[in-house]
Amino acid sequence: MPLTRLTALAARPWRLALLSCLLGVGITLLWHTLSTPGPVLFVKLHNQLPQIVPLVVFEHGNDFTQERITLTQLQAGETRVVALNHRPGMGYTVTIPWSATRQTSVCVGKFTDSWVNELSITADGIVSH
C-alpha cells in the first residue's frame, strides 16, 4: 500500500514539490524559532562635522566572536543607526581613519546598561552622550 501512495505522488510532481516546499518552510521556521539570537545593542551615530566622514569602523568581541562593522560615506549632518551583536557595558571601539597617518579612535559603551548608545562625531573627536 505505501508503494502505491509513493507512486501516486510521483505521478503528480506538483504534489511532491508542494510537500517539499511546505516541509522546507516548516523546518526553516522551527530553526529560526530555536536559534534566535539575543537582543542587539543599537548605536546612533551623528556626524556633526561640515564634511563627509569617509569611513567609520566599529569593532567588538567577546569570548566566542569578533565583529567588525564598517560604515562608509557618512554625510555632514547625517545620522545612522548601527546594530551590534553585543551586550551593554562591555564596550566597543569606534575608529575613523582620516588618512594613512591620522585616525580618531575611542573605546565607548563601558559602564552603561543602556541598549541604545548615542555618539556624535565633532571637531573635538567622537563624543558619547
The 8 nearest C-alpha neighbors of each residue, nearest first, counted from 0:
[[1, 3, 2, 4, 5, 6, 7, 8],
 [2, 0, 4, 3, 5, 6, 7, 8],
 [3, 1, 5, 0, 4, 6, 7, 8],
 [2, 4, 6, 0, 1, 5, 7, 8],
 [5, 3, 7, 1, 6, 2, 8, 0],
 [4, 6, 8, 2, 7, 3, 9, 1],
 [5, 7, 3, 9, 4, 8, 2, 10],
 [6, 8, 4, 10, 5, 9, 3, 11],
 [9, 7, 5, 11, 10, 6, 15, 4],
 [8, 10, 6, 11, 7, 12, 5, 15],
 [9, 11, 7, 8, 12, 6, 5, 14],
 [12, 10, 8, 9, 13, 14, 7, 15],
 [13, 11, 15, 14, 9, 10, 16, 8],
 [12, 14, 16, 15, 11, 17, 8, 18],
 [15, 13, 17, 12, 16, 11, 18, 8],
 [14, 16, 18, 12, 13, 17, 8, 19],
 [17, 15, 13, 19, 14, 18, 20, 12],
 [18, 16, 14, 20, 19, 15, 13, 21],
 [17, 19, 15, 21, 20, 16, 14, 22],
 [20, 18, 22, 16, 17, 21, 15, 23],
 [19, 21, 23, 17, 22, 18, 16, 24],
 [22, 20, 24, 18, 23, 19, 25, 17],
 [21, 23, 19, 25, 20, 24, 18, 26],
 [24, 22, 20, 26, 21, 25, 19, 27],
 [25, 23, 27, 21, 22, 26, 28, 20],
 [24, 26, 22, 28, 23, 27, 21, 29],
 [25, 27, 29, 23, 28, 24, 30, 22],
 [28, 26, 24, 30, 29, 25, 23, 31],
 [29, 27, 31, 25, 30, 26, 32, 24],
 [28, 30, 26, 32, 27, 31, 25, 33],
 [29, 31, 27, 33, 32, 28, 34, 26],
 [32, 30, 28, 34, 33, 29, 35, 27],
 [31, 33, 29, 30, 34, 35, 28, 27],
 [32, 34, 30, 31, 35, 29, 28, 36],
 [33, 35, 31, 32, 30, 36, 29, 37],
 [36, 34, 31, 32, 33, 37, 30, 38],
 [37, 35, 34, 38, 39, 84, 33, 31],
 [36, 38, 39, 35, 84, 85, 86, 34],
 [37, 39, 36, 40, 84, 86, 85, 114],
 [40, 38, 84, 83, 82, 85, 41, 37],
 [39, 41, 114, 83, 82, 85, 115, 86],
 [42, 40, 82, 115, 81, 114, 83, 116],
 [41, 43, 116, 81, 80, 115, 117, 44],
 [42, 44, 80, 117, 79, 118, 116, 81],
 [43, 45, 118, 79, 78, 119, 117, 42],
 [46, 44, 78, 119, 77, 47, 120, 118],
 [45, 47, 120, 76, 48, 77, 75, 119],
 [48, 46, 121, 76, 120, 45, 75, 119],
 [47, 49, 50, 46, 121, 75, 122, 120],
 [50, 48, 75, 47, 51, 76, 46, 74],
 [51, 49, 75, 48, 52, 74, 46, 47],
 [50, 52, 74, 75, 73, 53, 72, 49],
 [51, 53, 73, 72, 54, 50, 74, 55],
 [52, 54, 72, 71, 51, 73, 55, 97],
 [55, 53, 71, 70, 52, 95, 72, 56],
 [54, 56, 95, 70, 69, 94, 71, 57],
 [55, 57, 69, 94, 93, 68, 70, 95],
 [56, 58, 93, 68, 67, 92, 69, 94],
 [59, 57, 67, 92, 66, 91, 56, 68],
 [60, 58, 91, 66, 65, 92, 67, 57],
 [59, 61, 65, 64, 66, 62, 58, 63],
 [60, 62, 64, 63, 65, 59, 85, 89],
 [61, 63, 64, 60, 65, 59, 85, 89],
 [62, 64, 61, 65, 60, 66, 59, 85],
 [65, 63, 60, 61, 62, 66, 59, 84],
 [64, 66, 60, 59, 61, 67, 63, 58],
 [65, 67, 59, 58, 60, 64, 68, 84],
 [66, 68, 58, 57, 69, 59, 56, 65],
 [69, 67, 57, 56, 58, 66, 70, 55],
 [70, 68, 56, 55, 57, 71, 67, 54],
 [71, 69, 55, 54, 56, 68, 72, 73],
 [70, 72, 54, 53, 73, 69, 55, 52],
 [71, 73, 53, 52, 74, 51, 54, 70],
 [74, 72, 52, 51, 71, 77, 53, 75],
 [73, 75, 51, 77, 72, 76, 52, 50],
 [74, 76, 50, 49, 51, 77, 48, 46],
 [75, 77, 46, 47, 74, 78, 45, 48],
 [78, 76, 74, 75, 46, 45, 73, 79],
 [77, 79, 45, 44, 46, 76, 43, 80],
 [80, 78, 44, 43, 81, 45, 77, 73],
 [79, 81, 43, 42, 44, 41, 82, 78],
 [80, 82, 42, 41, 83, 43, 79, 44],
 [83, 81, 41, 40, 39, 42, 84, 80],
 [84, 82, 40, 85, 39, 41, 81, 42],
 [85, 83, 39, 40, 82, 86, 38, 66],
 [84, 86, 83, 40, 39, 87, 59, 89],
 [85, 87, 89, 40, 88, 84, 39, 114],
 [88, 86, 112, 89, 114, 113, 111, 40],
 [87, 89, 109, 111, 110, 90, 112, 108],
 [90, 88, 109, 87, 86, 108, 91, 110],
 [91, 89, 108, 109, 107, 88, 106, 92],
 [90, 92, 59, 106, 107, 58, 108, 93],
 [91, 93, 106, 58, 57, 105, 107, 59],
 [92, 94, 57, 105, 56, 104, 106, 58],
 [95, 93, 104, 56, 103, 55, 96, 92],
 [94, 96, 55, 103, 102, 54, 97, 104],
 [97, 95, 102, 98, 94, 101, 103, 54],
 [98, 96, 102, 101, 95, 99, 53, 103],
 [97, 99, 101, 100, 96, 102, 95, 53],
 [98, 100, 101, 97, 96, 102, 95, 103],
 [99, 101, 98, 102, 97, 96, 103, 95],
 [102, 100, 98, 97, 99, 96, 103, 95],
 [103, 101, 96, 97, 95, 104, 98, 94],
 [102, 104, 95, 94, 96, 124, 105, 101],
 [105, 103, 94, 93, 95, 102, 92, 106],
 [104, 106, 93, 92, 107, 94, 103, 125],
 [107, 105, 92, 91, 93, 90, 104, 108],
 [108, 106, 90, 91, 109, 105, 92, 127],
 [107, 109, 90, 88, 111, 91, 110, 89],
 [110, 108, 88, 90, 89, 111, 107, 87],
 [109, 111, 88, 108, 112, 89, 90, 87],
 [112, 110, 88, 109, 113, 108, 87, 89],
 [111, 113, 87, 88, 114, 110, 86, 109],
 [114, 112, 115, 111, 87, 116, 88, 40],
 [113, 115, 40, 87, 41, 112, 116, 39],
 [116, 114, 41, 113, 42, 40, 117, 43],
 [117, 115, 42, 43, 41, 118, 114, 113],
 [116, 118, 43, 128, 42, 127, 44, 115],
 [119, 117, 127, 44, 126, 128, 43, 45],
 [120, 118, 45, 126, 125, 44, 46, 121],
 [119, 121, 125, 46, 47, 124, 45, 126],
 [122, 120, 124, 123, 47, 48, 119, 125],
 [121, 123, 124, 48, 120, 47, 125, 49],
 [124, 122, 121, 125, 120, 126, 103, 48],
 [125, 123, 121, 122, 120, 126, 103, 119],
 [126, 124, 120, 119, 121, 118, 127, 105],
 [125, 127, 119, 118, 124, 120, 128, 121],
 [126, 128, 118, 117, 119, 125, 107, 116],
 [127, 117, 118, 126, 116, 119, 125, 108]]
